[in-house]
């Protein structure tokens, strides 16, 4: 196993989980191994945000005008009240990614490592699903 493809899959997972598994399968890795490497990259993307999260969190809250006090009239708070942290964790892999998902969770008041856990856990079903789908696709093609 060469380091270059592993870094590529990890990098895809860090920034864009949806592309990581197809890239890994295209590079000749097994779908299961690709999913694990992609998940590690994705979880690392969320973890990095806890290290630089506070300044970024404040900037995002200011830029998106997210009020720090709970206001049920604001759409951000209505969505957060309805779906919560684990809803964000499930949606982040295919929408905003790990970095933005983690920062958004922290902006809405979650503890950093709780946000990382939820964001990382939310990627597991997506990685498994992509591995199965692209594993089947690679068998049909090749």
C-alpha positions as CSV (number, residue, x, y, z in Angstrom):
1,X,0.0,0.0,0.0
2,X,1.5,3.3,-1.1
3,X,1.2,6.4,1.0
4,X,0.1,8.7,-1.8
5,X,-3.3,7.1,-2.4
6,X,-3.9,6.9,1.4
7,X,-3.2,10.6,1.8
8,X,-5.5,11.4,-1.2
9,X,-8.4,9.4,0.3
10,X,-7.7,11.0,3.8
11,X,-7.6,14.4,2.2
12,X,-10.9,13.9,0.3
13,X,-12.5,12.7,3.6
14,X,-11.1,15.8,5.4
15,X,-12.8,18.2,3.0
16,X,-15.4,16.3,1.0
17,X,-16.5,12.9,2.2
18,X,-18.8,12.3,-0.7
19,X,-15.8,12.1,-3.1
20,X,-13.5,10.1,-0.8
21,X,-14.9,6.6,-1.3
22,X,-15.3,6.7,-5.1
23,X,-11.8,8.1,-5.3
24,X,-10.4,5.3,-3.1
25,X,-12.2,2.6,-5.1
26,X,-10.9,4.2,-8.3
27,X,-7.4,4.0,-6.9
28,X,-7.8,0.3,-6.3
29,X,-8.5,0.1,-2.6
30,X,-11.2,-2.1,-1.1
31,X,-14.4,-0.2,-0.4
32,X,-14.2,-1.1,3.4
33,X,-10.6,0.2,3.7
34,X,-11.5,3.3,1.7
35,X,-14.4,4.0,3.9
36,X,-12.3,3.7,7.1
37,X,-9.6,6.0,5.7
38,X,-12.2,8.5,4.5
39,X,-13.9,8.5,7.9
40,X,-10.6,9.1,9.6
41,X,-10.0,12.2,7.4
42,X,-13.6,13.4,8.0
43,X,-13.3,13.0,11.8
44,X,-9.9,14.8,11.7
45,X,-11.6,17.7,9.9
46,X,-14.0,18.1,12.7
47,X,-11.3,17.7,15.4
48,X,-9.1,20.4,13.8
49,X,-12.0,22.8,14.2
50,X,-12.0,22.4,18.0
51,X,-8.4,23.7,18.0
52,X,-9.1,26.8,16.0
53,X,-12.8,26.9,16.6
54,X,-13.3,29.8,19.0
55,X,-12.1,32.6,16.7
56,X,-13.9,30.9,13.7
57,X,-17.0,30.4,15.8
58,X,-17.2,34.1,16.7
59,X,-16.6,35.1,13.1
60,X,-19.3,32.7,11.9
61,X,-21.8,33.9,14.5
62,X,-21.1,37.5,13.5
63,X,-21.2,36.8,9.8
64,X,-24.4,34.7,9.8
65,X,-25.9,36.9,12.5
66,X,-26.6,33.9,14.7
67,X,-27.9,35.2,18.0
68,X,-26.2,33.4,20.9
69,X,-29.4,33.5,23.0
70,X,-32.1,30.9,22.0
71,X,-34.7,32.6,19.9
72,X,-37.5,30.3,18.6
73,X,-38.4,33.0,15.9
74,X,-35.0,32.5,14.2
75,X,-34.8,29.7,11.7
76,X,-31.4,28.5,12.9
77,X,-32.8,27.9,16.4
78,X,-36.0,26.3,15.1
79,X,-34.0,23.8,13.0
80,X,-31.6,23.2,15.9
81,X,-34.5,22.6,18.3
82,X,-36.1,20.1,16.0
83,X,-33.1,18.1,14.9
84,X,-30.3,18.9,17.3
85,X,-26.6,17.9,17.3
86,X,-27.1,14.4,15.9
87,X,-29.3,15.7,13.1
88,X,-26.5,18.0,12.2
89,X,-24.1,15.1,12.4
90,X,-26.1,13.0,9.9
91,X,-26.6,15.9,7.5
92,X,-23.1,17.5,7.6
93,X,-21.3,14.8,5.5
94,X,-23.4,15.5,2.5
95,X,-24.1,19.2,3.0
96,X,-21.7,21.5,4.8
97,X,-18.8,19.1,5.8
98,X,-17.0,18.4,9.0
99,X,-15.4,21.8,9.6
100,X,-18.5,23.9,9.1
101,X,-20.7,21.4,10.9
102,X,-18.4,21.4,13.9
103,X,-18.1,25.2,14.0
104,X,-21.9,25.5,13.6
105,X,-22.5,23.2,16.5
106,X,-20.1,25.1,18.7
107,X,-21.6,28.4,17.6
108,X,-25.0,27.0,18.7
109,X,-23.5,26.2,22.1
110,X,-22.3,22.6,22.0
111,X,-19.1,21.6,23.7
112,X,-16.3,21.1,21.2
113,X,-15.6,17.4,21.8
114,X,-19.3,16.6,21.9
115,X,-19.6,18.3,18.5
116,X,-16.6,16.3,17.1
117,X,-18.2,13.1,18.4
118,X,-21.6,13.8,16.8
119,X,-20.1,15.0,13.5
120,X,-17.8,12.0,13.3
121,X,-20.5,9.5,14.3
122,X,-22.9,11.0,11.7
123,X,-20.4,10.1,8.9
124,X,-20.4,6.4,9.7
125,X,-23.6,5.4,7.9
126,X,-22.6,7.5,4.9
127,X,-19.2,5.9,4.7
128,X,-20.8,2.4,5.0
129,X,-23.4,3.2,2.4
130,X,-20.8,4.7,0.0
131,X,-18.6,1.6,0.5
132,X,-21.4,-0.8,-0.3
133,X,-22.6,1.3,-3.3
134,X,-19.2,1.8,-4.9
135,X,-18.1,-1.7,-4.0
136,X,-21.1,-3.0,-6.0
137,X,-20.4,-0.5,-8.8
138,X,-16.8,-1.5,-9.1
139,X,-17.8,-5.2,-9.4
140,X,-20.2,-4.4,-12.1
141,X,-17.7,-2.3,-14.1
142,X,-14.6,-4.3,-13.6
